[in-house]
């Protein structure tokens, strides 16, 4: 039970980090043009 909750939390953190990276990439691409 505990490990499942921890895994779900990790997935959420990874998803948020990935979203942030994509957002930053889009912003830098937008500024470059």
C-alpha positions in Angstrom: 0.0 0.0 0.0 2.7 2.4 1.0 4.9 1.7 -2.0 1.9 2.2 -4.3 1.2 5.6 -2.9 4.9 6.5 -3.2 5.0 5.3 -6.9 1.9 7.4 -7.7 3.6 10.4 -6.1 6.8 9.8 -8.1 4.8 9.6 -11.4 3.1 12.9 -10.6 6.4 14.5 -9.9 7.9 13.1 -13.1 4.9 14.3 -15.1 5.1 17.8 -13.6 8.9 18.0 -14.3 8.3 16.8 -17.9 5.6 19.4 -18.4 7.9 22.1 -17.1 10.7 21.0 -19.4 8.3 21.1 -22.4 7.1 24.5 -21.3 10.6 25.9 -21.0 11.5 24.4 -24.4 8.5 26.0 -26.0 9.3 29.4 -24.4 12.9 29.4 -25.6 11.8 28.4 -29.1 9.2 31.2 -29.1 11.8 33.8 -28.0 14.4 32.6 -30.6 12.1 33.3 -33.5 
